[in-house]
């Protein structure tokens, strides 16, 4: 039995109304330094540069994921009956702690640091951290089991599906939360209906046929949020500039490490060796932005300029990439004093809202169960989803460059500046 809090802890939340906590180990994890650090990490990478109210954090998202998992394991009768108290608590902790390893500016940092947040999250759980000590004190099995759930390898696959399946608590919270804070309606869907229609069939999480329309809305919400929010070209511009800034730092580190005296918040990520979890803890967005401010005073003109552009939101412009677009822009950039390596960037992104993959235990499939208890993969039951699965994958090919170069480009070119 896990120790309970003296009274149920509640936190107001704009998406879920209240977050409810009644286990002491969960409350202690929320108050641990590694979890509190998530208050200093934006949820949406560069999107706060486009949608000015998108200032929410990984902290609030993680609490939301926890709350959805809590409701699943407590309110879905079949699930509640099939799980032990230990499994329920482990699943709730996995939902709460799944994003511990995010660096500054969320996914934008992964592209430049070679440090994937899933790996860092599991290291924080398993290595010497306050979170690890809290989990171990509650039950010595918890650090490894929570890491296994987050890593999709826990022995009871139902728990993996709760946190990281195709219809999971993580996606449900971030779609609703990101839509709310960006002021858009793209990500809205009827989560209450989905939760009411979830069943367990043949060791799979499944949705009753009567709930299929809500699941279709969920899939369409994912599609629209990716193209209207997550992959917004202006948000990508901000993230690309951060990537180019770090690329320049890595080049200079190899040439002259002494250049980075006073910039120790960055150096562990430039060396190319295994980064300690404490180094990640110290590099939140406040530290990164302070470091960028220091870079504007350094001698390297490229670092000075890129850091100032990031801080002052002088974002790169972009244009659709044709066969020779990149080749045309590079010499124009060079002729105007811009090194193409750091000032001209090709960006290719693609996204499919739902791609069924019947891997281990069907983790990457949304299952529909009919009245006879027969399971069918979602696209077999939904004409809308089937059309999305069979459709050509949407792609976005853009070239980014300083907006100052636009007058030198071919007249009439379809170029776009910052929003």
PEFENUR-V227581 format. One record per pair of residues at least 12 apart in sequence whose C-alpha atoms are under 8 Angstrom apart, sorted by sequence separation. I is the first residue (numbers start at 0). GAP is how many residues later the second one is. If there is no record, write none. Layout:
BEGIN
I_GAP ; I_GAP
END
This chain:
BEGIN
7_12 ; 8_12 ; 42_12 ; 43_12 ; 151_12 ; 174_12 ; 175_12 ; 294_12 ; 295_12 ; 364_12 ; 365_12 ; 7_13 ; 8_13 ; 41_13 ; 42_13 ; 43_13 ; 149_13 ; 174_13 ; 175_13 ; 193_13 ; 196_13 ; 364_13 ; 367_13 ; 7_14 ; 41_14 ; 42_14 ; 101_14 ; 102_14 ; 148_14 ; 149_14 ; 196_14 ; 264_14 ; 292_14 ; 329_14 ; 402_14 ; 6_15 ; 41_15 ; 42_15 ; 72_15 ; 100_15 ; 101_15 ; 291_15 ; 292_15 ; 328_15 ; 4_16 ; 40_16 ; 41_16 ; 100_16 ; 101_16 ; 291_16 ; 4_17 ; 39_17 ; 40_17 ; 99_17 ; 100_17 ; 125_17 ; 193_17 ; 252_17 ; 264_17 ; 265_17 ; 3_18 ; 4_18 ; 8_18 ; 38_18 ; 40_18 ; 42_18 ; 69_18 ; 98_18 ; 100_18 ; 101_18 ; 124_18 ; 125_18 ; 192_18 ; 252_18 ; 264_18 ; 292_18 ; 325_18 ; 3_19 ; 4_19 ; 37_19 ; 38_19 ; 98_19 ; 100_19 ; 101_19 ; 124_19 ; 171_19 ; 291_19 ; 325_19 ; 2_20 ; 3_20 ; 37_20 ; 38_20 ; 97_20 ; 99_20 ; 100_20 ; 193_20 ; 249_20 ; 325_20 ; 1_21 ; 2_21 ; 37_21 ; 38_21 ; 99_21 ; 100_21 ; 124_21 ; 125_21 ; 192_21 ; 193_21 ; 248_21 ; 249_21 ; 355_21 ; 1_22 ; 2_22 ; 4_22 ; 36_22 ; 68_22 ; 69_22 ; 98_22 ; 124_22 ; 264_22 ; 265_22 ; 288_22 ; 1_23 ; 35_23 ; 68_23 ; 97_23 ; 100_23 ; 190_23 ; 264_23 ; 34_24 ; 96_24 ; 99_24 ; 189_24 ; 66_25 ; 121_25 ; 188_25 ; 265_25 ; 320_25 ; 65_26 ; 68_26 ; 120_26 ; 264_26 ; 65_27 ; 189_27 ; 65_28 ; 121_28 ; 188_28 ; 189_28 ; 262_28 ; 65_29 ; 121_29 ; 187_29 ; 188_29 ; 64_30 ; 65_30 ; 187_30 ; 64_31 ; 186_31 ; 262_31 ; 353_31 ; 63_32 ; 117_32 ; 188_32 ; 61_33 ; 62_33 ; 117_33 ; 187_33 ; 61_34 ; 186_34 ; 353_34 ; 354_34 ; 61_35 ; 185_35 ; 186_35 ; 352_35 ; 353_35 ; 61_36 ; 351_36 ; 61_37 ; 186_37 ; 351_37 ; 185_38 ; 186_38 ; 185_39 ; 301_40 ; 57_41 ; 351_41 ; 185_42 ; 350_42 ; 351_42 ; 349_43 ; 350_43 ; 18_44 ; 160_44 ; 349_44 ; 350_44 ; 18_45 ; 157_45 ; 349_45 ; 156_46 ; 157_46 ; 174_46 ; 178_46 ; 348_46 ; 349_46 ; 19_47 ; 157_47 ; 174_47 ; 347_47 ; 348_47 ; 15_48 ; 18_48 ; 347_48 ; 348_48 ; 14_49 ; 346_49 ; 347_49 ; 174_50 ; 346_50 ; 347_50 ; 15_51 ; 345_51 ; 346_51 ; 89_52 ; 93_52 ; 97_52 ; 345_52 ; 346_52 ; 92_53 ; 93_53 ; 345_53 ; 346_53 ; 247_54 ; 248_54 ; 344_54 ; 345_54 ; 89_55 ; 90_55 ; 93_55 ; 94_55 ; 247_55 ; 343_55 ; 344_55 ; 89_56 ; 93_56 ; 343_56 ; 344_56 ; 342_57 ; 343_57 ; 90_58 ; 244_58 ; 342_58 ; 343_58 ; 44_59 ; 45_59 ; 342_59 ; 44_60 ; 40_61 ; 43_61 ; 44_61 ; 244_61 ; 34_62 ; 37_62 ; 40_62 ; 41_62 ; 42_62 ; 43_62 ; 44_62 ; 45_62 ; 243_62 ; 244_62 ; 40_63 ; 41_63 ; 42_63 ; 44_63 ; 40_64 ; 41_64 ; 34_65 ; 40_65 ; 240_65 ; 33_66 ; 25_67 ; 90_68 ; 94_68 ; 241_68 ; 332_68 ; 93_69 ; 240_69 ; 335_69 ; 90_71 ; 86_72 ; 90_72 ; 237_72 ; 332_72 ; 325_73 ; 331_73 ; 94_74 ; 240_74 ; 324_74 ; 94_75 ; 237_75 ; 240_75 ; 320_76 ; 331_76 ; 237_77 ; 319_77 ; 320_77 ; 331_77 ; 236_78 ; 237_78 ; 319_78 ; 320_78 ; 236_79 ; 318_79 ; 319_79 ; 236_80 ; 317_80 ; 318_80 ; 328_80 ; 233_81 ; 236_81 ; 317_81 ; 318_81 ; 317_82 ; 316_83 ; 317_83 ; 0_84 ; 1_84 ; 315_84 ; 316_84 ; 0_85 ; 232_85 ; 315_85 ; 316_85 ; 315_86 ; 316_86 ; 314_87 ; 315_87 ; 314_88 ; 68_93 ; 68_94 ; 247_94 ; 318_94 ; 319_94 ; 33_95 ; 246_95 ; 318_95 ; 319_95 ; 33_96 ; 318_96 ; 32_97 ; 33_97 ; 244_97 ; 317_97 ; 318_97 ; 31_98 ; 32_98 ; 64_98 ; 243_98 ; 316_98 ; 317_98 ; 31_99 ; 243_99 ; 316_99 ; 317_99 ; 68_100 ; 316_100 ; 67_101 ; 315_101 ; 316_101 ; 28_102 ; 314_102 ; 315_102 ; 65_103 ; 314_103 ; 64_104 ; 313_104 ; 28_105 ; 64_105 ; 67_105 ; 239_105 ; 27_106 ; 28_106 ; 64_107 ; 64_108 ; 24_109 ; 63_109 ; 24_110 ; 60_112 ; 24_113 ; 60_113 ; 60_116 ; 230_118 ; 75_119 ; 75_120 ; 78_120 ; 77_121 ; 78_121 ; 75_122 ; 77_122 ; 71_123 ; 75_123 ; 53_124 ; 55_125 ; 225_125 ; 54_126 ; 53_127 ; 52_128 ; 53_128 ; 222_128 ; 52_129 ; 222_129 ; 51_130 ; 52_130 ; 222_130 ; 50_131 ; 107_131 ; 111_131 ; 221_131 ; 50_132 ; 107_132 ; 110_132 ; 108_133 ; 219_133 ; 43_134 ; 104_134 ; 107_134 ; 108_134 ; 111_134 ; 218_134 ; 107_135 ; 111_135 ; 218_135 ; 1_136 ; 123_153 ; 122_154 ; 112_156 ; 211_156 ; 112_157 ; 119_157 ; 203_157 ; 203_158 ; 206_159 ; 208_159 ; 205_160 ; 206_160 ; 207_160 ; 208_160 ; 14_161 ; 205_161 ; 206_161 ; 207_161 ; 208_161 ; 14_162 ; 204_162 ; 205_162 ; 206_162 ; 207_162 ; 208_162 ; 203_163 ; 205_163 ; 207_163 ; 236_163 ; 14_165 ; 215_166 ; 218_166 ; 200_168 ; 215_168 ; 205_169 ; 215_169 ; 198_170 ; 211_170 ; 200_172 ; 200_174 ; 102_177 ; 100_179 ; 103_179 ; 102_180 ; 103_180 ; 104_180 ; 102_181 ; 103_181 ; 46_182 ; 102_182 ; 46_183 ; 49_184 ; 103_184 ; 233_184 ; 46_185 ; 48_185 ; 49_185 ; 233_185 ; 43_186 ; 48_186 ; 46_187 ; 47_187 ; 46_188 ; 165_188 ; 45_189 ; 48_189 ; 44_190 ; 45_190 ; 45_192 ; 45_193 ; 44_194 ; 165_197 ; 164_198 ; 165_198 ; 164_199 ; 165_199 ; 166_199 ; 164_200 ; 165_200 ; 160_202 ; 159_203 ; 156_204 ; 156_206 ; 40_243 ; 41_243 ; 36_244 ; 39_244 ; 40_244 ; 39_245 ; 39_246 ; 33_247 ; 36_247 ; 48_264 ; 49_369
END
